Amino acid sequence: MIEQLIQVYFDGLYTSDPQKLSRVFHPQAHYITPSQGDFLQLSLQAYLQRVSQRTSLEGSGFIRTDHIEQIELLTEDTALAVVKCSLPGRHFTDLLALVKTEGRWTIVSKVFHWEPLPDSERMTP
């Protein structure tokens, strides 16, 4: 179940689809990064607004690198996932905190770090 949620998350990032992403995030979720020395915290709505301004990578030749590194089920209703993915110019490591409410898993926080993506990894050969 968590794996399917994370796949929707990856697909939403790749296609820049805020509606798809809103299905996997809790409405009160937080988006946080300390990368590059700037602490940034956004509400879910502000994050989805950013996503809606991106161009979809689908059909662009951009190599998808998304994968799950680890999922740890902490209790029957809390979990932590470590995932990796890329968007133009950046590799991301995302720490996704998940909760299960009313029988449904959602992401309640996304804390992430990014690093520059080498030019050689940006497009398919």
N, C-alpha and C positions, 0 to 999 in steps of 0.2 A: 504494500500500500504506500509506504513512504517512498519507495523507488519510483513508483508511477508519478507521485506528486513532484518529485525532483525532475523527472523527465519533462513534465509540463513546464516546470520552471526553466529548464534548459531551452526548451522549444520557444517559450515566451521571450527569452533573452535573444535568441537567434533571429526570431522574426519581428522583434520590437513590438510585441503585442501586449499592451497594458491590460486588455480584457483577460487574456490567458493568465497573465501573472496575478491579476486580482483574484483569480480562483484558487490560488495556492497560498496566498498571504492572508493572515488574520487582518481584519480592518484596522486594528490598532498596532500593527507591526511597526518595527523600527528598522531603519537602514543606517548603518554606521561604518565609517572608515577613518582610521588614523593615518592612512597612506600619504606619503610625501610630506609629512609634517603638519598636515592640516586635518584637524578633527572635524569631520562632517557628520551630522545627524539629520536625517530627513524623516518626515512622516510617510506613511504609505502613499498618500495622495501626491505628495511632492515627488516621490520616487517614480510613480507611474506616469506623472507628467513628463519627467525626464525621458523615460522610455518611449513615450509617444512621439518625442521629437527626433528619435533616432531613425535612421534608414534601416530597413530590414536587410539582414545579411543573406537571406535565402536567395539562391540563384546567383550570388555575387562571386563565387569561387573561393570565398573565405573558408579556411579549414576549421571545421568544428573540432574542438579539443575537449569538450565537456565530458566529465566523468565523475563518478562518485569515488572518493578516496575512502570514506569510512562513514558508517551509520552506527550510532550507539543508542540503543534503546535503554534509557535510564530508568524509567518506570513504565507502567502500562499506558500512561498518558503524556510522557515527556521523552524527547529524543534530541540528539545532536547529530547533525550531518556535516561532514567536511567534504566540499566539492570543489572541483577546479573547472575553469572554462576560460575562453578567450573572446575578446571583442577587438575590433580594430585598434592595434597599437598596444594592447595590454593583455597580460595573463592575470587571472584572478584566482585567489583562494578565498572561498566563502565558507563561513561558519554559520550554519543555519540552525537556529533553535526552533524546535517544533513542539506543538502541544496538540493533544487530541481532545476535542470538546464535541459533545453531541455526536460521538461516533465518527468524527471527521478530523483528520490531521491538517494542520495549517502551519505555516512559517510565522513565528511571532517576532523573530529578529534575524537580520542579515548583518553580520559583522564581517568585513572583508578587507583584504590587502591586495594591492595590485602592483605589478612590475611591468616595465616596458617590454613589448613583444618584439623580438628580432625581425627584421625585414624578411628574412628567409622563411619565416613561418606565417606570413600574412596571406598568401594566396596559394591555390593549388598549382602544381607544375603544368 
